[in-house]
Amino acid sequence: MAPKKHSGFMMFVNEWRDKNPESRNMTLAQAVTRCGELWKNLSTQQRGPYKSGAKDADVQARATKERLNCYGQAISDVEQAQREMADNLLHMKRSIERVVMDAKKQHDIENTKFVFCAFNYFTKALKSDVYVPAEFAACEFSLKEGIISVYSTLIDPGHIIFGQASDAQHHSTTTHGLPLPPKALGERNMAKLYSQIVEYLTKCHGNKPLIVFTPTEMMSSVKSCIRFLACESEKQSGLDEILVYDIQYLFFVLKKEVLNIAGLQDDKINIFATDSLFLRDFFEFTPEIACQFHEENDRSKYCTQSMVKRWCFIFSDFMCGDLGITVQPGRHVPPKTRPNYRVIPADASSRDRESSFDSFYSLPESRSKQVDKPGKTSPTGSLRSTASSSYVPTDHSCFVQNLNEVTTFPALGARPKVRRTPVGEAVQKDLGAWNLPAHTRSVSYFSDDDFNVTGAGKKNDH
């Protein structure tokens, strides 16, 4: 909104009120009425200084007035907020890189411990970054040991933001399915819950800063939920004590360093590739890793305990193999995992014997096809015979002439001309270079004499 313009008449009114003692007992409306008569009696030259002063005041107001964007926010404040956000993001990335590089220098990157955490919430305030927490879970993880410990709890905030009960019910129905207050489950004392979370994180980190990792899209909700719990605590303000970092950037940095340690190429690893691998969430529908409530209600996908465990499985799946770490069920992979590989004995995988794959008939060199006869049983459980018959490939192409000769290749301008067979002659079945299959029935040819046109006979008579 543009600033209001100053008026020469109002400049005159303000000057008159400052110089005349009688104006002290007058209101602004009375002073304007009194000065209106005096203003009419002034000449153009006398009004000039007041109008000039009004223009100078307009210029000065425009110079000092903050420019606003379409939302009514000062542009300088928006730019300052963007600079602070960029600085915080850069500081977070440098901190993550420092943690990984320190572990690499100590040759102990596989034993470095990280804490992953997640929050479920009931609703979010419409005009502020305030989330009402519903569930919390944290997991201590390292590449060598996998999942070390898990902390999970439901939260009863006691109330919902006024006027947003419908939004909270919709969010709960479509995601985690937790009942809303006053029927919510879990801990009601926010200060006690916050102290327990800090105690668990302190046990995991020791004397180091309390750092938790969560996906990029969940960082704002995790920070807000921590503030919600810490607002009733008398010790800390929340974010000053617990730092929330991006787990996807940690996955990228850690994957790069693991490949470097293993002596593998990391040229094709970038932040976009690692984000795609992480967000794919291969273990999304893994059973028996969620809390009891979500397992019974078939909502394990949205359970925070299931989330943090799945993130541990993703880290293990893409990094333990590079470091030669043996995965353990329940720690690196889900407790009940069906392997997607088949063990082939050494004597069955040689070139001079049959393949162990059911869908593979023979090696390219042998061109031999397996014959289903009673014989040796393959490792996959199917019966295969060691005897084989010669295999001759069938050419299903339509054009079988020499493609190197221009004259015999129709596409190069040497398409053969087919002579039209007169009526009464035998139909030619050989069509030259085109080796087309024969028709199932004979082809009939017609001439103009075969059709009787009305009126043609009368013209011929004349």
N, C-alpha and C positions, 0 to 999 in steps of 0.2 A: 504494500500500500504506500502510495506517495505521501510525503509529509505535507501537512497543511501549510498553505501560503500565508505569509504575514500581510497585514493590511496597513496602509499608511494612516488611516483613521485610528486604528487601535494603537499605533505607535504614538499618535498625538494624545489619545486618552491616557495611556500609561505615563506620559511625560506630565500631563496636567495633574494627575493624581499625586505624582511625586512632589510637585511644586506648590500646590494649593492645600493649606491645612484643612479647609472646609470639606475636602474629599474624604477625610478620615472617617466621618460618620455616614458616608454614602456607600451603598452597595455598588457592584459593578454595573448593574442595569441603570441605577440612578446616575452614575457617572457618565455612562454612554449617552443618556438623554440630555444631560447638561452640556456635554461636549459637542453634541450634534449641532446645537445652535451656533456654537463658536466656530465649528468647522465650516459651516456655510458662509460665514463672513470672511474666511481666509481667501486670499487670492491664489492664483496658480503658482506664483513664485514662493509664497509662504508654505504651500502644501508640498513643494518639491523636496525639501530635506526629509520629510517624513516618508514620502514614497520611496526615495532613494534608500533610506534606512531599512524599509521593508524588503526591498530587493536584496540588499546586502545580507539581511537575516535569512532570506530564503536560500541564498547561495551557501551560507555557512551551515544551515541545517541539512542541505543536501550533501555537503561534504562530510558531515559527522554522522549522518543517518546510516544505519546498517542496511545493506541490501538483503532482501528476503527472497527465498525461493518460492515455488508454487505452493508449498505446504505452510508458508508463513514463518519458516525458520530462517534465522540469520545465516547467510552464506559463510561468514567467517567461522561461526560455531560448527557448521557442518564440515567445513574443511579441516578444522581442528580435530573433530572427532574422527575423521578419516585418517589423519596423520597418526593419531594415537592408536587407532586400530591396526594400521600398518606396522607401527613400531612394536606393538604387542605381538603381532604375528611373527615378525622377524625375530624378536626375543625368544618366543616359544620354539621356533625352528632351531635357533642356535643352541638353546638349552638341550633339546633332544639330540642334536648332533654331538654336543659335548658329552652327554651321558654315554652314548654309544662309542665315541672315540676313546674315552677314558677306559671303558671296558676292553676295547681292542688293544690299547697300549699295555694293559695288565695281562693280556693273553687269557682273559677270563670272560669272554663275551657269552659263552654258553651258560655260565652260572649267574649272570646279571639278572636281577629280579625286577619285574615290572608289575604294577598293579592296574588292572582294568576294572572300570566301574561303569554302571548304568543306572538310570532312574526311569521309572514309569511315573506319569503324572495324570491327575484327574482333568485339569483344565488349565488354560492360560488366560491371563488378563488381556482385555482387548486393547488397551492403550499403554501397556507397560510390559516389561520383560519379567513377569512374575508367573511362576509355575507352582501349582499345588502338588506336592509329591504324593505318590501312592505306593511305590515299591522301590527298594534299593538293593543292589548286589555289587560285591567287589570280589576280585579273584587275584591271588598272588601267583605269578607265573615266571618260569625260566625255561630256556630251551632244553637244558639237560634234564631237569626234574619234571617239566610239564606243569600241571596244576598242583600247586603246593597247598593252598588253603582257599576256602570260599566263605564269604560272609554274605548272608542274605536275610532280608526282613521285609515284612509288609508295614505300611505306614498308615495311620489313621490321623489325618490333619485336624479332625474335629469339625471342620466347616468347609464350605465351598464359597468361592467368590460370589457375592450377591448378584443375582440375575443371570448366572451362568450354569445353573443346574442342568438345563437341557443340553447345553454343549458338553458338559461333563458326562452326562449319561450317554450321549452319542459317541463320544470318544472312547468311553469304557466299553461300550457294546461292540465297537468295530475293532478294538485292539486287545487290551489285556483282560477285560471282562471282570475287573475287581468291583465289588459293591461300593456304592458311594456312601459318604457319611450321612446320617449317624450310624449306618450299618457297616462301616468300613472295618477292615481287619487290620491287626498289627499293633505296633507301638503308638501310644497316644502322647507320651511325654517327649516333645521335640528336643529339649535340652539334654535329656538322658540319651536319646538316640544319637544326637550329634557327638556327645562325649564318647559313646561306644564306637562310633565310626572313626573318630580321631585316634582312639586307643588302638583299634585294629590297624590303621595305617601306620601308626608309630611302631607297632610291633613288626610290621613288614619292612619299613624303611630304616628303622633304627634312628641314628642321629642325623640322617640326611633329610632334605626337604620332602614334605609330603606331596608327592606327585601322583596323579591318577590319569589314566589314558582312556579316552572315549572317542567314538567317531565324530567326524566334523559336524554332521547335522545335529548331533546330540550335545554339543559343547554348551550352547546357550541354556538348554534345559537343565543340564547337570550343574552349571554354575548357579542358576537361579534356585534350584532345589537345595543346594548347599547353603545358600544365603537364607532360605526359608527355615532350615533347621537351626542355623547358627544365630538367628535373630533372638531366640530365647535363651541363648547361652551367655554366660557372664564372662567367658574367657576371651574368645576371639570373635572376629567378624566373619569368618568363613573363608573367603577367598584369600585373605592374607595368610592363612594357615595351610589351606589345601589348594594346590595348583592343579588346574585342569589343562591337559595337553592333548594334542591330536594323535590318535592311535594310528591313523592312516599314514601320517608322515613318519611315525616311528616304524611302521611296517616297511616303508620305502627305504629309509636309511639303514635299518637293520638288514634288510635283504641285500642291499648293495655291499655292506661290509662282510656279510657271511660269504657271498660269492667271491669277494676279494681274498678272504682268508683261505677259502677252498681252492683258490687258483683258477676259478672259472671266469668266463667272460661276462661282464656286466654292462656291455654297451647297449643292449636292448632293454635294459631295465630303466624305466622312468616312472614318474609319479602317476601318470595316467594308467600305465600297465598295472602297477601295484594296487591302485585304487579299484581297478576293474576286478582284479583277483580277490581283493578283500571283500568288496560289496557283492560278489557273486554268491557267497555264503553257501558253500556246498553242504554244510552240516545243518542247514536251516530246519529240517524236519527230523532231526535226530531225537529219538525217544529216550526217556528216563534220564534226562539231564536237567530238567526244570524242577521247580519247587512242587510240593504236593498239590497245592491248589490248582496250578495250571496244568499239571498232569491229569488230574481228575476231570477238569473242564475242557480238556483238549485245546489249550491255548499256550502250549509250550513255546511256540514261535515268538510270542511277545513277552515271555518271562525274562526278567533281567538276569536271573541266575543262568538260564539257558544262553542268553546273549554272551555273557562274559566267558562262559565255557567254550562256546563256539569260536570266539575270537582266539582263545588259546589253541584250539584245534587247527585253526587256519594258520597261525604262526608256526606250529609244529609241522604241519603238512608241507609247507613251502620252504622250510629252513633246516629241519633236522636231518634230512637226507643229504644236504650239502656238507654238513659237519660230521656225518657218519654217526649220528646219535640214534640208538635203538629206541623206537617208539614203544610206549607201554600203554596198553588199553586202560582207559579211565583217566589217564594223565595227558598223553599226547594225542590220543584218538578216542572216540567214544567207547564206552565199555563193551558194547556189542557191535562189532564192525565186521562186515563181510569183505574179505580181501578181493580186490579187483584184478588179481593176477593169478596165473597158473604155474605151478612148479613143474618143469620138464626135466626128466632124468637125462643124464649126460649121454647114455646110449641111445636114447630115442630122438635126440636133436641133431644127430650127425647127418651129413648130406646123403650118405648112401642108404639111409633108411627112410621110413615114412615120416611125415610131419605129424605132430601131436595135435594140430588144430583141426577141428571137424570141418571147417569151411575152406580148408586149403587142400587141394588134391595132390599137387606135386610141386617140385622145384622147377624153376624156369629152364634149367639145363636139361633135365631128364625128359620133359614133356610126356610124363607117364601118368596115367589115370588110375586111381585106386579102384579095386574091384571088391565089392562087398561079398566076402566069402568068410566062412568060419576060419578063424585064425587067431593071430596075436591081438590081445586087447591093448588099445592105446591108453595113455595116461588119462584121457578124458572120459574113459568108460565105454567108448564105442568099439565095436569089433572091426578090425581092419586086416586085410590080407597083405602079406609082403609081396605077393605076385602082382605084376602090373602088365598091362597090354599097351601096345604102341598107340599113341594118340596122334591123329592127323587133324590139323585145324581145318575148318570149313570156311571157305571164302564166300561171304554173303554179298559181295559188292556187285553192282549192276554192270559197271563198265570194266572190262577185263583186258583191254588193249594196252599196248606199251605207252605209258604216260610220257616217256621221254621223246617220242616222235610227235612232232607238231601236226602232221597230216592225219594222224589217227585219233587226235584228241578233239572232241567237238567244241569244247569251250574256247579253243584257240583259233576259231574261225574256219575250221575245216570240217564242218558238219556235213555228213554224207547226204546226198540228195536221193530221195526215194522216188523211183519212177512210178507214176500212177498206172495201175494195172487196168487195161481195157476190159470191157465187159466180155465175158466168155473165156478169158484166159485164167490160168491157175493163179491162185493167190500166192505171192512170194512170202515165205516164212522167214527167209534170211534178210534181215534189215541192215546189213552192212556192219559198221563199227558198233552200232548199238546192240548190245547183247541182251535184249529184253526178253523176258519170259513170254512164251506163246499164250495166246488167248485160249480160254476154255471152250469157246465156240467160234465158228468161222466168221470172218468179217465180210459183209456184203457191200459192194460198191454200186452206185446208181448213176445214171446219166439223165440228161434232160428228156430223152425219148421215153424214159420210163414213167413220166408224169403226163397226164392228159390235161392240157390247159384249155379252158372254155373259150371258144371263138377262134382258136388257132387254125382249125381245119378249114374254115370259111375263107381265111386270108390266103391260104395256100392254093385254094381253087382258082382264085382270081390271079 
